[in-house]
Protein backbone atom coordinates (compact mmCIF):
# COMPACT_ATOMS: atom_id res chain seq x y z
CA UNK A 1 0.00 0.00 0.00
CA UNK A 2 1.40 3.35 -1.04
CA UNK A 3 1.61 6.01 1.65
CA UNK A 4 2.79 9.60 1.47
CA UNK A 5 3.10 11.34 4.81
CA UNK A 6 3.76 15.08 4.89
CA UNK A 7 5.17 16.98 7.84
CA UNK A 8 6.69 20.34 8.63
CA UNK A 9 3.78 22.69 8.15
CA UNK A 10 2.84 25.35 10.67
CA UNK A 11 2.50 29.04 11.38
CA UNK A 12 5.31 31.39 10.42
CA UNK A 13 5.75 35.14 10.15
CA UNK A 14 6.09 36.80 6.78
CA UNK A 15 9.69 36.52 5.61
CA UNK A 16 10.25 33.33 7.57
CA UNK A 17 11.09 29.83 6.46
CA UNK A 18 9.64 26.35 6.69
CA UNK A 19 10.77 22.98 5.43
CA UNK A 20 8.17 20.45 4.39
CA UNK A 21 8.94 16.75 4.19
CA UNK A 22 7.07 13.94 2.51
CA UNK A 23 8.02 10.37 3.36
CA UNK A 24 6.94 7.78 0.81
CA UNK A 25 6.48 4.05 1.29
CA UNK A 26 5.07 1.16 -0.71
CA UNK A 27 6.47 2.29 -4.05
CA UNK A 28 9.71 2.30 -6.02
CA UNK A 29 10.52 5.88 -5.13
CA UNK A 30 13.07 6.42 -7.87
CA UNK A 31 10.42 5.65 -10.52
CA UNK A 32 8.26 8.57 -9.48
CA UNK A 33 8.23 12.25 -10.19
CA UNK A 34 7.61 13.94 -6.84
CA UNK A 35 5.45 17.02 -6.83
CA UNK A 36 4.30 19.58 -4.29
CA UNK A 37 0.92 21.20 -4.85
CA UNK A 38 -0.94 23.71 -2.73
CA UNK A 39 -4.51 24.84 -2.35
CA UNK A 40 -5.52 28.08 -0.69
CA UNK A 41 -9.05 28.66 0.59
CA UNK A 42 -11.40 29.44 -2.27
CA UNK A 43 -8.74 28.82 -4.91
CA UNK A 44 -7.90 25.99 -7.25
CA UNK A 45 -5.08 23.62 -6.48
CA UNK A 46 -1.76 24.84 -7.87
CA UNK A 47 1.36 22.89 -8.79
CA UNK A 48 4.21 24.46 -6.83
CA UNK A 49 7.31 22.42 -7.65
CA UNK A 50 8.32 19.09 -9.11
CA UNK A 51 11.45 17.00 -9.12
CA UNK A 52 12.40 14.12 -11.40
CA UNK A 53 14.28 11.06 -10.27
CA UNK A 54 17.66 12.36 -11.37
CA UNK A 55 17.09 15.75 -9.81
CA UNK A 56 15.68 17.95 -12.55
CA UNK A 57 13.29 20.52 -11.08
CA UNK A 58 10.51 22.86 -12.12
CA UNK A 59 8.80 25.64 -10.19
CA UNK A 60 5.79 27.79 -10.61
CA UNK A 61 6.77 31.41 -11.23
CA UNK A 62 5.48 32.72 -7.91
CA UNK A 63 7.91 30.60 -5.86
CA UNK A 64 10.94 30.60 -8.17
CA UNK A 65 13.99 31.72 -6.21
CA UNK A 66 12.28 31.32 -2.82
CA UNK A 67 11.40 27.61 -2.71
CA UNK A 68 13.70 24.65 -3.31
CA UNK A 69 12.50 21.12 -3.92
CA UNK A 70 14.86 18.21 -3.28
CA UNK A 71 14.66 14.48 -2.85
CA UNK A 72 16.55 11.67 -1.15
CA UNK A 73 16.15 8.45 -3.12
CA UNK A 74 17.63 6.43 -0.24
CA UNK A 75 15.31 7.80 2.44
CA UNK A 76 12.37 7.90 -0.02
CA UNK A 77 11.66 11.46 1.01
CA UNK A 78 11.00 14.68 -0.85
CA UNK A 79 11.48 18.10 0.70
CA UNK A 80 10.28 21.60 0.03
CA UNK A 81 12.42 24.33 1.56
CA UNK A 82 10.38 27.52 1.65
CA UNK A 83 12.15 30.80 2.29
CA UNK A 84 11.00 34.41 2.25
CA UNK A 85 7.47 33.27 2.87
CA UNK A 86 4.60 35.59 2.05
CA UNK A 87 0.99 35.62 3.27
CA UNK A 88 -0.10 34.52 -0.20
CA UNK A 89 1.84 31.28 0.34
CA UNK A 90 -0.76 30.31 2.94
CA UNK A 91 -2.35 27.05 1.80
CA UNK A 92 -2.61 23.35 2.40
CA UNK A 93 0.43 21.76 0.77
CA UNK A 94 0.09 18.31 -0.74
CA UNK A 95 2.73 15.81 -1.73
CA UNK A 96 2.09 13.87 -4.95
CA UNK A 97 3.94 10.90 -6.46
CA UNK A 98 3.39 10.31 -10.17
CA UNK A 99 5.03 7.41 -12.02
CA UNK A 100 7.35 8.71 -14.72
CA UNK A 101 5.84 6.41 -17.41
CA UNK A 102 2.29 5.75 -16.19
CA UNK A 103 0.17 8.66 -15.00
CA UNK A 104 -2.44 6.27 -13.60
CA UNK A 105 0.02 5.47 -10.82
CA UNK A 106 -0.67 8.70 -9.00
CA UNK A 107 -0.65 9.01 -5.22
CA UNK A 108 -1.33 11.83 -2.79
CA UNK A 109 -0.60 12.67 0.79
CA UNK A 110 -3.12 14.05 3.25
CA UNK A 111 -1.76 17.59 3.17
CA UNK A 112 -0.10 19.88 5.67
CA UNK A 113 -1.22 23.40 6.52
CA UNK A 114 1.14 26.31 6.02
CA UNK A 115 0.01 29.66 7.39
CA UNK A 116 2.06 32.82 6.86
CA UNK A 117 1.10 35.71 9.10
CA UNK A 118 1.61 39.25 7.88
N, CA, C and O atoms as a GROMACS GRO file, in nm:
protein
  472
    1UNK      N    1   0.085  -0.120   0.000
    1UNK     CA    2   0.000   0.000   0.000
    1UNK      C    3   0.089   0.125   0.000
    1UNK      O    4   0.179   0.138   0.083
    2UNK      N    5   0.061   0.214  -0.093
    2UNK     CA    6   0.140   0.335  -0.104
    2UNK      C    7   0.094   0.436   0.001
    2UNK      O    8  -0.025   0.460   0.019
    3UNK      N    9   0.191   0.494   0.069
    3UNK     CA   10   0.161   0.601   0.165
    3UNK      C   11   0.256   0.717   0.143
    3UNK      O   12   0.376   0.699   0.123
    4UNK      N   13   0.200   0.836   0.149
    4UNK     CA   14   0.279   0.960   0.147
    4UNK      C   15   0.240   1.038   0.272
    4UNK      O   16   0.123   1.071   0.292
    5UNK      N   17   0.338   1.067   0.355
    5UNK     CA   18   0.310   1.134   0.481
    5UNK      C   19   0.388   1.266   0.486
    5UNK      O   20   0.511   1.267   0.492
    6UNK      N   21   0.313   1.376   0.484
    6UNK     CA   22   0.376   1.508   0.489
    6UNK      C   23   0.395   1.552   0.634
    6UNK      O   24   0.323   1.510   0.724
    7UNK      N   25   0.494   1.636   0.654
    7UNK     CA   26   0.517   1.698   0.784
    7UNK      C   27   0.590   1.829   0.763
    7UNK      O   28   0.643   1.856   0.655
    8UNK      N   29   0.592   1.910   0.867
    8UNK     CA   30   0.669   2.034   0.863
    8UNK      C   31   0.589   2.161   0.847
    8UNK      O   32   0.645   2.270   0.852
    9UNK      N   33   0.459   2.149   0.828
    9UNK     CA   34   0.378   2.269   0.815
    9UNK      C   35   0.364   2.340   0.949
    9UNK      O   36   0.405   2.289   1.053
   10UNK      N   37   0.305   2.460   0.944
   10UNK     CA   38   0.284   2.535   1.067
   10UNK      C   39   0.259   2.680   1.039
   10UNK      O   40   0.229   2.720   0.926
   11UNK      N   41   0.271   2.760   1.145
   11UNK     CA   42   0.250   2.904   1.138
   11UNK      C   43   0.386   2.973   1.142
   11UNK      O   44   0.470   2.943   1.226
   12UNK      N   45   0.405   3.066   1.050
   12UNK     CA   46   0.531   3.139   1.042
   12UNK      C   47   0.502   3.284   1.007
   12UNK      O   48   0.402   3.314   0.941
   13UNK      N   49   0.590   3.374   1.050
   13UNK     CA   50   0.575   3.514   1.015
   13UNK      C   51   0.622   3.538   0.872
   13UNK      O   52   0.705   3.465   0.819
   14UNK      N   53   0.567   3.641   0.813
   14UNK     CA   54   0.609   3.680   0.678
   14UNK      C   55   0.760   3.701   0.675
   14UNK      O   56   0.817   3.764   0.764
   15UNK      N   57   0.824   3.646   0.572
   15UNK     CA   58   0.969   3.652   0.561
   15UNK      C   59   1.040   3.534   0.622
   15UNK      O   60   1.161   3.518   0.605
   16UNK      N   61   0.966   3.450   0.692
   16UNK     CA   62   1.025   3.333   0.757
   16UNK      C   63   1.040   3.215   0.663
   16UNK      O   64   1.015   3.224   0.543
   17UNK      N   65   1.081   3.104   0.722
   17UNK     CA   66   1.109   2.983   0.646
   17UNK      C   67   1.042   2.862   0.710
   17UNK      O   68   1.022   2.856   0.831
   18UNK      N   69   1.010   2.766   0.626
   18UNK     CA   70   0.964   2.635   0.669
   18UNK      C   71   1.020   2.531   0.575
   18UNK      O   72   1.051   2.559   0.459
   19UNK      N   73   1.034   2.410   0.627
   19UNK     CA   74   1.077   2.298   0.544
   19UNK      C   75   0.974   2.188   0.555
   19UNK      O   76   0.952   2.133   0.663
   20UNK      N   77   0.912   2.156   0.443
   20UNK     CA   78   0.816   2.045   0.439
   20UNK      C   79   0.889   1.918   0.399
   20UNK      O   80   0.983   1.920   0.320
   21UNK      N   81   0.843   1.807   0.455
   21UNK     CA   82   0.894   1.675   0.419
   21UNK      C   83   0.778   1.587   0.379
   21UNK      O   84   0.665   1.604   0.426
   22UNK      N   85   0.806   1.492   0.291
   22UNK     CA   86   0.707   1.394   0.251
   22UNK      C   87   0.778   1.259   0.242
   22UNK      O   88   0.862   1.236   0.156
   23UNK      N   89   0.742   1.170   0.333
   23UNK     CA   90   0.802   1.037   0.336
   23UNK      C   91   0.712   0.940   0.261
   23UNK      O   92   0.593   0.928   0.290
   24UNK      N   93   0.770   0.871   0.164
   24UNK     CA   94   0.694   0.778   0.081
   24UNK      C   95   0.727   0.634   0.117
   24UNK      O   96   0.841   0.602   0.152
   25UNK      N   97   0.627   0.548   0.108
   25UNK     CA   98   0.648   0.405   0.129
   25UNK      C   99   0.555   0.328   0.039
   25UNK      O  100   0.452   0.379  -0.005
   26UNK      N  101   0.591   0.202   0.010
   26UNK     CA  102   0.507   0.116  -0.071
   26UNK      C  103   0.521   0.136  -0.221
   26UNK      O  104   0.440   0.085  -0.298
   27UNK      N  105   0.624   0.209  -0.263
   27UNK     CA  106   0.647   0.228  -0.406
   27UNK      C  107   0.797   0.232  -0.433
   27UNK      O  108   0.878   0.248  -0.342
   28UNK      N  109   0.831   0.217  -0.561
   28UNK     CA  110   0.971   0.230  -0.602
   28UNK      C  111   0.996   0.378  -0.622
   28UNK      O  112   0.971   0.433  -0.729
   29UNK      N  113   1.045   0.442  -0.520
   29UNK     CA  114   1.052   0.588  -0.513
   29UNK      C  115   1.122   0.647  -0.634
   29UNK      O  116   1.079   0.750  -0.687
   30UNK      N  117   1.228   0.585  -0.678
   30UNK     CA  118   1.307   0.642  -0.787
   30UNK      C  119   1.233   0.640  -0.921
   30UNK      O  120   1.277   0.704  -1.016
   31UNK      N  121   1.121   0.570  -0.929
   31UNK     CA  122   1.042   0.565  -1.052
   31UNK      C  123   0.936   0.674  -1.058
   31UNK      O  124   0.858   0.679  -1.154
   32UNK      N  125   0.932   0.758  -0.959
   32UNK     CA  126   0.826   0.857  -0.948
   32UNK      C  127   0.879   1.000  -0.954
   32UNK      O  128   0.980   1.034  -0.893
   33UNK      N  129   0.807   1.080  -1.029
   33UNK     CA  130   0.823   1.225  -1.019
   33UNK      C  131   0.753   1.267  -0.890
   33UNK      O  132   0.639   1.226  -0.864
   34UNK      N  133   0.818   1.348  -0.810
   34UNK     CA  134   0.761   1.394  -0.684
   34UNK      C  135   0.723   1.541  -0.700
   34UNK      O  136   0.801   1.623  -0.749
   35UNK      N  137   0.604   1.572  -0.657
   35UNK     CA  138   0.545   1.702  -0.683
   35UNK      C  139   0.485   1.758  -0.554
   35UNK      O  140   0.424   1.684  -0.476
   36UNK      N  141   0.502   1.886  -0.534
   36UNK     CA  142   0.430   1.958  -0.429
   36UNK      C  143   0.323   2.046  -0.496
   36UNK      O  144   0.351   2.121  -0.590
   37UNK      N  145   0.202   2.034  -0.444
   37UNK     CA  146   0.092   2.120  -0.485
   37UNK      C  147   0.047   2.198  -0.362
   37UNK      O  148   0.084   2.166  -0.250
   38UNK      N  149  -0.032   2.301  -0.385
   38UNK     CA  150  -0.094   2.371  -0.273
   38UNK      C  151  -0.234   2.417  -0.313
   38UNK      O  152  -0.264   2.438  -0.431
   39UNK      N  153  -0.317   2.433  -0.212
   39UNK     CA  154  -0.451   2.484  -0.235
   39UNK      C  155  -0.487   2.581  -0.124
   39UNK      O  156  -0.493   2.545  -0.006
   40UNK      N  157  -0.510   2.704  -0.163
   40UNK     CA  158  -0.552   2.808  -0.069
   40UNK      C  159  -0.704   2.811  -0.062
   40UNK      O  160  -0.770   2.768  -0.156
   41UNK      N  161  -0.759   2.860   0.046
   41UNK     CA  162  -0.905   2.866   0.059
   41UNK      C  163  -0.969   2.941  -0.057
   41UNK      O  164  -0.928   3.053  -0.089
   42UNK      N  165  -1.068   2.880  -0.118
   42UNK     CA  166  -1.140   2.944  -0.227
   42UNK      C  167  -1.068   2.947  -0.360
   42UNK      O  168  -1.115   3.008  -0.455
   43UNK      N  169  -0.952   2.882  -0.366
   43UNK     CA  170  -0.874   2.882  -0.491
   43UNK      C  171  -0.853   2.740  -0.540
   43UNK      O  172  -0.869   2.643  -0.466
   44UNK      N  173  -0.818   2.730  -0.667
   44UNK     CA  174  -0.790   2.599  -0.725
   44UNK      C  175  -0.652   2.550  -0.679
   44UNK      O  176  -0.565   2.629  -0.643
   45UNK      N  177  -0.637   2.420  -0.682
   45UNK     CA  178  -0.508   2.362  -0.648
   45UNK      C  179  -0.403   2.405  -0.750
   45UNK      O  180  -0.432   2.414  -0.870
   46UNK      N  181  -0.284   2.431  -0.703
   46UNK     CA  182  -0.176   2.484  -0.787
   46UNK      C  183  -0.053   2.395  -0.772
   46UNK      O  184  -0.017   2.356  -0.661
   47UNK      N  185   0.010   2.362  -0.884
   47UNK     CA  186   0.136   2.290  -0.879
   47UNK      C  187   0.246   2.388  -0.839
   47UNK      O  188   0.263   2.491  -0.904
   48UNK      N  189   0.319   2.356  -0.734
   48UNK     CA  190   0.421   2.446  -0.683
   48UNK      C  191   0.559   2.411  -0.737
   48UNK      O  192   0.630   2.496  -0.790
   49UNK      N  193   0.598   2.284  -0.723
   49UNK     CA  194   0.731   2.242  -0.765
   49UNK      C  195   0.731   2.093  -0.791
   49UNK      O  196   0.654   2.018  -0.730
   50UNK      N  197   0.818   2.050  -0.881
   50UNK     CA  198   0.832   1.909  -0.911
   50UNK      C  199   0.978   1.874  -0.927
   50UNK      O  200   1.061   1.958  -0.963
   51UNK      N  201   1.008   1.747  -0.899
   51UNK     CA  202   1.145   1.700  -0.912
   51UNK      C  203   1.145   1.560  -0.970
   51UNK      O  204   1.072   1.472  -0.925
   52UNK      N  205   1.229   1.540  -1.073
   52UNK     CA  206   1.240   1.412  -1.140
   52UNK      C  207   1.343   1.326  -1.067
   52UNK      O  208   1.416   1.374  -0.980
   53UNK      N  209   1.347   1.200  -1.103
   53UNK     CA  210   1.428   1.106  -1.027
   53UNK      C  211   1.574   1.147  -1.022
   53UNK      O  212   1.641   1.130  -0.920
   54UNK      N  213   1.624   1.200  -1.132
   54UNK     CA  214   1.766   1.236  -1.137
   54UNK      C  215   1.793   1.379  -1.093
   54UNK      O  216   1.905   1.428  -1.102
   55UNK      N  217   1.687   1.446  -1.044
   55UNK     CA  218   1.709   1.575  -0.981
   55UNK      C  219   1.664   1.697  -1.058
   55UNK      O  220   1.671   1.808  -1.006
   56UNK      N  221   1.619   1.680  -1.182
   56UNK     CA  222   1.568   1.795  -1.255
   56UNK      C  223   1.446   1.854  -1.185
   56UNK      O  224   1.363   1.780  -1.133
   57UNK      N  225   1.436   1.986  -1.183
   57UNK     CA  226   1.329   2.052  -1.108
   57UNK      C  227   1.254   2.153  -1.193
   57UNK      O  228   1.306   2.205  -1.292
   58UNK      N  229   1.132   2.179  -1.152
   58UNK     CA  230   1.051   2.286  -1.212
   58UNK      C  231   0.975   2.354  -1.100
   58UNK      O  232   0.938   2.291  -1.001
   59UNK      N  233   0.951   2.484  -1.119
   59UNK     CA  234   0.880   2.564  -1.020
   59UNK      C  235   0.776   2.652  -1.086
   59UNK      O  236   0.792   2.694  -1.200
   60UNK      N  237   0.670   2.678  -1.013
   60UNK     CA  238   0.579   2.779  -1.061
   60UNK      C  239   0.643   2.916  -1.040
   60UNK      O  240   0.724   2.934  -0.948
   61UNK      N  241   0.608   3.012  -1.124
   61UNK     CA  242   0.677   3.141  -1.123
   61UNK      C  243   0.674   3.210  -0.986
   61UNK      O  244   0.771   3.274  -0.947
   62UNK      N  245   0.565   3.196  -0.915
   62UNK     CA  246   0.548   3.272  -0.791
   62UNK      C  247   0.641   3.226  -0.679
   62UNK      O  248   0.658   3.298  -0.580
   63UNK      N  249   0.702   3.109  -0.692
   63UNK     CA  250   0.791   3.060  -0.586
   63UNK      C  251   0.936   3.050  -0.634
   63UNK      O  252   1.025   3.022  -0.554
   64UNK      N  253   0.959   3.071  -0.761
   64UNK     CA  254   1.094   3.060  -0.817
   64UNK      C  255   1.189   3.152  -0.740
   64UNK      O  256   1.162   3.270  -0.721
   65UNK      N  257   1.301   3.094  -0.695
   65UNK     CA  258   1.399   3.173  -0.621
   65UNK      C  259   1.375   3.176  -0.471
   65UNK      O  260   1.463   3.217  -0.396
   66UNK      N  261   1.259   3.134  -0.427
   66UNK     CA  262   1.228   3.132  -0.282
   66UNK      C  263   1.215   2.990  -0.229
   66UNK      O  264   1.252   2.962  -0.116
   67UNK      N  265   1.161   2.900  -0.312
   67UNK     CA  266   1.140   2.762  -0.271
   67UNK      C  267   1.241   2.672  -0.342
   67UNK      O  268   1.282   2.699  -0.455
   68UNK      N  269   1.280   2.565  -0.272
   68UNK     CA  270   1.370   2.465  -0.331
   68UNK      C  271   1.315   2.326  -0.302
   68UNK      O  272   1.292   2.289  -0.186
   69UNK      N  273   1.294   2.251  -0.408
   69UNK     CA  274   1.250   2.112  -0.392
   69UNK      C  275   1.373   2.022  -0.404
   69UNK      O  276   1.462   2.046  -0.486
   70UNK      N  277   1.376   1.917  -0.322
   70UNK     CA  278   1.486   1.821  -0.328
   70UNK      C  279   1.431   1.684  -0.289
   70UNK      O  280   1.321   1.672  -0.235
   71UNK      N  281   1.510   1.582  -0.317
   71UNK     CA  282   1.466   1.448  -0.285
   71UNK      C  283   1.584   1.364  -0.241
   71UNK      O  284   1.698   1.390  -0.280
   72UNK      N  285   1.556   1.264  -0.160
   72UNK     CA  286   1.655   1.167  -0.115
   72UNK      C  287   1.602   1.030  -0.156
   72UNK      O  288   1.509   0.977  -0.095
   73UNK      N  289   1.662   0.973  -0.258
   73UNK     CA  290   1.615   0.845  -0.312
   73UNK      C  291   1.654   0.725  -0.225
   73UNK      O  292   1.613   0.612  -0.252
   74UNK      N  293   1.733   0.748  -0.121
   74UNK     CA  294   1.764   0.643  -0.024
   74UNK      C  295   1.660   0.645   0.089
   74UNK      O  296   1.610   0.541   0.132
   75UNK      N  297   1.630   0.765   0.138
   75UNK     CA  298   1.531   0.780   0.244
   75UNK      C  299   1.388   0.784   0.193
   75UNK      O  300   1.294   0.787   0.272
   76UNK      N  301   1.371   0.784   0.059
   76UNK     CA  302   1.237   0.790  -0.002
   76UNK      C  303   1.160   0.912   0.048
   76UNK      O  304   1.043   0.902   0.087
   77UNK      N  305   1.224   1.023   0.047
   77UNK     CA  306   1.166   1.146   0.101
   77UNK      C  307   1.190   1.262   0.004
   77UNK      O  308   1.296   1.274  -0.057
   78UNK      N  309   1.088   1.345  -0.008
   78UNK     CA  310   1.100   1.468  -0.085
   78UNK      C  311   1.079   1.585   0.011
   78UNK      O  312   1.001   1.577   0.106
   79UNK      N  313   1.151   1.693  -0.017
   79UNK     CA  314   1.148   1.810   0.070
   79UNK      C  315   1.107   1.933  -0.009
   79UNK      O  316   1.125   1.940  -0.131
   80UNK      N  317   1.052   2.030   0.062
   80UNK     CA  318   1.028   2.160   0.003
   80UNK      C  319   1.076   2.264   0.104
   80UNK      O  320   1.012   2.288   0.206
   81UNK      N  321   1.189   2.325   0.073
   81UNK     CA  322   1.242   2.433   0.156
   81UNK      C  323   1.179   2.563   0.108
   81UNK      O  324   1.191   2.601  -0.008
   82UNK      N  325   1.111   2.630   0.200
   82UNK     CA  326   1.038   2.752   0.165
   82UNK      C  327   1.097   2.868   0.242
   82UNK      O  328   1.090   2.873   0.365
   83UNK      N  329   1.155   2.962   0.169
   83UNK     CA  330   1.215   3.080   0.229
   83UNK      C  331   1.140   3.206   0.187
   83UNK      O  332   1.064   3.204   0.090
   84UNK      N  333   1.164   3.313   0.258
   84UNK     CA  334   1.100   3.442   0.225
   84UNK      C  335   0.950   3.425   0.206
   84UNK      O  336   0.892   3.474   0.109
   85UNK      N  337   0.889   3.357   0.299
   85UNK     CA  338   0.747   3.327   0.287
   85UNK      C  339   0.661   3.452   0.292
   85UNK      O  340   0.692   3.548   0.362
   86UNK      N  341   0.553   3.448   0.216
   86UNK     CA  342   0.460   3.559   0.205
   86UNK      C  343   0.321   3.512   0.248
   86UNK      O  344   0.293   3.392   0.244
   87UNK      N  345   0.235   3.603   0.289
   87UNK     CA  346   0.099   3.562   0.327
   87UNK      C  347   0.027   3.487   0.216
   87UNK      O  348  -0.054   3.398   0.243
   88UNK      N  349   0.056   3.522   0.091
   88UNK     CA  350  -0.010   3.452  -0.020
   88UNK      C  351   0.039   3.309  -0.039
   88UNK      O  352  -0.015   3.236  -0.122
   89UNK      N  353   0.141   3.268   0.035
   89UNK     CA  354   0.184   3.128   0.034
   89UNK      C  355   0.099   3.042   0.127
   89UNK      O  356   0.113   2.920   0.128
   90UNK      N  357   0.011   3.104   0.204
   90UNK     CA  358  -0.076   3.031   0.294
   90UNK      C  359  -0.166   2.935   0.215
   90UNK      O  360  -0.237   2.976   0.124
   91UNK      N  361  -0.160   2.808   0.252
   91UNK     CA  362  -0.235   2.705   0.180
   91UNK      C  363  -0.214   2.570   0.250
   91UNK      O  364  -0.130   2.557   0.338
   92UNK      N  365  -0.292   2.474   0.207
   92UNK     CA  366  -0.261   2.335   0.240
   92UNK      C  367  -0.169   2.283   0.130
   92UNK      O  368  -0.199   2.294   0.012
   93UNK      N  369  -0.057   2.227   0.171
   93UNK     CA  370   0.043   2.176   0.078
   93UNK      C  371   0.032   2.023   0.072
   93UNK      O  372   0.031   1.955   0.174
   94UNK      N  373   0.026   1.974  -0.051
   94UNK     CA  374   0.009   1.831  -0.074
   94UNK      C  375   0.129   1.774  -0.148
   94UNK      O  376   0.182   1.835  -0.241
   95UNK      N  377   0.170   1.658  -0.106
   95UNK     CA  378   0.273   1.581  -0.173
   95UNK      C  379   0.207   1.485  -0.271
   95UNK      O  380   0.104   1.424  -0.240
   96UNK      N  381   0.264   1.470  -0.388
   96UNK     CA  382   0.209   1.386  -0.495
   96UNK      C  383   0.321   1.306  -0.560
   96UNK      O  384   0.425   1.362  -0.594
   97UNK      N  385   0.300   1.177  -0.576
   97UNK     CA  386   0.394   1.090  -0.646
   97UNK      C  387   0.329   1.043  -0.775
   97UNK      O  388   0.221   0.984  -0.773
   98UNK      N  389   0.393   1.068  -0.886
   98UNK     CA  390   0.339   1.031  -1.017
   98UNK      C  391   0.444   0.951  -1.092
   98UNK      O  392   0.556   0.998  -1.113
   99UNK      N  393   0.407   0.827  -1.132
   99UNK     CA  394   0.503   0.741  -1.202
   99UNK      C  395   0.550   0.808  -1.330
   99UNK      O  396   0.470   0.870  -1.401
  100UNK      N  397   0.678   0.797  -1.359
  100UNK     CA  398   0.735   0.871  -1.472
  100UNK      C  399   0.681   0.825  -1.606
  100UNK      O  400   0.683   0.900  -1.703
  101UNK      N  401   0.630   0.697  -1.613
  101UNK     CA  402   0.584   0.641  -1.741
  101UNK      C  403   0.435   0.607  -1.742
  101UNK      O  404   0.381   0.571  -1.847
  102UNK      N  405   0.369   0.617  -1.628
  102UNK     CA  406   0.229   0.574  -1.619
  102UNK      C  407   0.155   0.668  -1.525
  102UNK      O  408   0.161   0.653  -1.403
  103UNK      N  409   0.085   0.766  -1.583
  103UNK     CA  410   0.017   0.866  -1.500
  103UNK      C  411  -0.093   0.809  -1.413
  103UNK      O  412  -0.137   0.874  -1.318
  104UNK      N  413  -0.139   0.687  -1.443
  104UNK     CA  414  -0.244   0.627  -1.360
  104UNK      C  415  -0.190   0.588  -1.222
  104UNK      O  416  -0.266   0.571  -1.127
  105UNK      N  417  -0.060   0.573  -1.212
  105UNK     CA  418   0.002   0.546  -1.082
  105UNK      C  419   0.032   0.682  -1.019
  105UNK      O  420   0.140   0.739  -1.036
  106UNK      N  421  -0.067   0.731  -0.947
  106UNK     CA  422  -0.067   0.870  -0.900
  106UNK      C  423  -0.117   0.870  -0.756
  106UNK      O  424  -0.231   0.832  -0.730
  107UNK      N  425  -0.034   0.912  -0.664
  107UNK     CA  426  -0.065   0.901  -0.522
  107UNK      C  427  -0.048   1.036  -0.454
  107UNK      O  428   0.034   1.118  -0.493
  108UNK      N  429  -0.130   1.055  -0.348
  108UNK     CA  430  -0.133   1.183  -0.279
  108UNK      C  431  -0.123   1.164  -0.128
  108UNK      O  432  -0.169   1.066  -0.072
  109UNK      N  433  -0.060   1.262  -0.066
  109UNK     CA  434  -0.060   1.267   0.079
  109UNK      C  435  -0.184   1.339   0.131
  109UNK      O  436  -0.269   1.384   0.053
  110UNK      N  437  -0.192   1.349   0.262
  110UNK     CA  438  -0.312   1.405   0.326
  110UNK      C  439  -0.306   1.558   0.335
  110UNK      O  440  -0.407   1.622   0.362
  111UNK      N  441  -0.191   1.614   0.313
  111UNK     CA  442  -0.176   1.759   0.317
  111UNK      C  443  -0.126   1.810   0.450
  111UNK      O  444  -0.149   1.748   0.554
  112UNK      N  445  -0.057   1.922   0.446
  112UNK     CA  446  -0.010   1.988   0.567
  112UNK      C  447  -0.034   2.138   0.552
  112UNK      O  448  -0.007   2.197   0.448
  113UNK      N  449  -0.085   2.198   0.657
  113UNK     CA  450  -0.122   2.340   0.652
  113UNK      C  451   0.000   2.429   0.674
  113UNK      O  452   0.079   2.409   0.766
  114UNK      N  453   0.013   2.527   0.586
  114UNK     CA  454   0.114   2.631   0.602
  114UNK      C  455   0.040   2.765   0.612
  114UNK      O  456  -0.037   2.801   0.523
  115UNK      N  457   0.064   2.836   0.719
  115UNK     CA  458   0.001   2.966   0.739
  115UNK      C  459   0.111   3.071   0.760
  115UNK      O  460   0.195   3.057   0.848
  116UNK      N  461   0.107   3.175   0.678
  116UNK     CA  462   0.206   3.282   0.686
  116UNK      C  463   0.135   3.407   0.734
  116UNK      O  464   0.048   3.461   0.665
  117UNK      N  465   0.172   3.453   0.851
  117UNK     CA  466   0.110   3.571   0.910
  117UNK      C  467   0.181   3.698   0.863
  117UNK      O  468   0.304   3.702   0.852
  118UNK      N  469   0.102   3.799   0.835
  118UNK     CA  470   0.161   3.925   0.788
  118UNK      C  471   0.206   4.013   0.902
  118UNK      O  472   0.258   4.123   0.880
   0.00000   0.00000   0.00000
